[in-house]
Amino acid sequence: MNGIVWISGAVAVISTLAAVTRRNAVHALLYLIVGMLGVAVVLFAFGAAFAAVLQVVIWAGAILVLFLFVMMMLNPRTEKRAAVRLRDIIGPALLTAVLVAELMVVMTVAPPQPPAAAAVQPEQVGSSLYGRYAVVVELASVLLLVGVAGAFHLGRGREKDEGR
């Protein structure tokens, strides 16, 4: 089990470093999604299946799709539009294949061990988020909304400056 965690962690670190070093924002986003999936495999290997699902759904799904949406709204016209080439997606595809293979090994060979502490049910997470931490959740949602509005304003300001 330690080998799975180490390999998944290495995939997460490599893909995150690749995301930081990419010039094209869409390629960086692809590597960042692979990094988030690597973290989810590590969580699943540790027996935190619910946290792994939240990692995939919330971070790799919702937040990074929001990043992609904002990048599309900004629509920088300075970069020439190029067709997707195989060499652009081969890195994220290989890293994702490694993660899928590891996940299959974890699910078939060594099922995850339950944690020593009591398991936290999804109902407890929901009641905690919208009970005790409701203000923090609402502030985070307002912050995301302000970020989208700011990105829209920045993207629209460029069009006015260019005389469109």
Secondary structure, DSSP 8 states (H G I E B T S, - for coil): -HHHHHHHHHHHHHHHHHHHH-SSHHHHHHHHHHHHHHHHHHHHHTT-HHHHHHIIIIIIIIIHHHHHHHHHHH--TTS------HHHHHHHHHHHHHHHHHHHHHHHTS-----SS----HHHHHHIIIIITHHHHHHHHHHHHHHHHHHHHHHHHHHHHTT-
